[in-house]
């Protein structure tokens, strides 16, 4: 059998849902091809009034905090040394690595001159939040790639790189947290320049801080949601006990977020809050359903100990985050005239990107040891290629 | 970025006296000619009023907006010339990740087509909505008024200022401001007692005099603070935050790991002591 036939047979054995995801990814790829042949104007509903649309609002501004689980959990597990959370770290890193890779894909599609993306590395402008974010995303994707190499090397039995990666583990965790802090907050700095454009319900000088804090609790919520789903549908181990620990941390972070947001809203915001009913409704949905309800849910032991309720609360946090990022980057921008609605092709690309994230995650989980991770069982010793030592410890017969 | 220009008195500036504008749109034509911009298909009254084309675009860098109003029972026109304001401290230049925009010492804010990566942050940042995009192209670039930098460098005035028969004066910014103040003082009944562009967005190289309130003509209400300062107040903290987070997490993990190591060593010691005790018991 040829290699191609092997692969086809392998794919034939996949679950129907995976095949469906593959179709979605294919459609997204075709739609993005249209962008390169016919241009952004044809593919998207963007125009001079709405230069940023779905691809920036979702694929970049929302996807980055959704991939924040890797750095938060890494810091909690390794720096604060809550070792029992270790089994959750690898899936989070895989999600993060996939998330950031797809953010880069989304960014490249959205750029007018994607072939010049390396310009950010040559023509520095430290006054630009976009410069900062793009540098950070490049650096952090590299860090995540290195962290992701561990399961790959384990699978393939590359021992030397494994030992190198092992020594790099802590520096990488610290670098991940520092770099993520910078770019998660700098995504908020993007919108500080929109002084007279972004509605005062969202515009305040603490926007970067709010973006960072919300990235932390959303990252943790994504891990809860993901672990619950992989337990339910991928038949992985039940990590409820660990998720309860995470669920105990989340309300503290949300609490700080609420305090900072209230302070920013009442003391630092300028301009009217109640002039546009549409904005008020969006703000209400974001804050009530996405912040306060999950906050009170996570405060209750009953919710934290119940798999279903815990997942629902985490889902609400994610929902609130998505609404918040869309409010800041799209709906809250005040423009006259017709509102922006993403085109079919734009939507297909974004759906393709989401589908790719899930598809690749399932496939990686299928082929690499990301769940059965017990660091103490991994053999980091160099194999004896020259057979100098027998398995039982005695010197080989040839000597 | 405005870089090392500290004195904006000598940068070239447009003084546009809207009360003297006749709405001939010679400036629009001159702009298209000098910049070799395509004509746009237009129809009357497809926008807010008489103005054409309906908006600035990749083909239209400047445009006269018409506003009809009544004065002493008579229909009158008021005008507003839309164009790049060539800010002293431009938002577009500060947000551009590759520094494609530059405020020149001569006055114009210029754009380097060879650097641009097409992220459109300049369009989001500009408080006046000036940069436009080549939406029809597969690999689009940004388009905006160049301030006729190529003409100015060779000692000419900008194309629109040259074509305008009545309203546009071009010269050093300080002189233009002085002239504007002189005109307001000389004919207080004719002018609104405010100079748009003197302080808007931290000061611009295009300054306006009008008879009608600015917002009625379509001028955007804009902050007086230079826009880059809004993002810089957060961005300047970046190196500090990086070192603080990195440093404190390193310290924290050093402590927690040390505690762990000591605990393990302690366990090992007690275990080996037990072991040796047992051995002793055995030998005894």
Interface residues (C-beta under 8 A of the other chain):
Chain A: X35 X36 X37 X38 X39 X40 X41 X42 X46 X47 X48 X49 X51 X52 X75 X78 X79 X80 X81 X110 X111 X112 X113 X114 X115 X116 X117 X119 X120 X122 X123 X124 X125 X126 X127 X128 X129 X130 X131 X132 X134 X170 X173 X174 X175 X177 X178 X179 X181 X182 X185 X186 X188 X189 X190 X192 X193 X194 X195 X196 X197 X205 X208
Chain B: X1 X55 X56 X57 X91 X94 X95 X96 X97 X98 X99 X100 X115 X116 X117 X118 X119 X120 X121 X123 X124 X125 X127 X129 X132 X133 X134 X135 X136 X137 X138 X139 X140 X141 X142 X220 X221 X222 X223 X225 X227 X228 X230 X231 X232 X233 X234 X235 X238 X241 X242 X245 X246 X249 X250 X252 X253 X256 X257 X259 X260
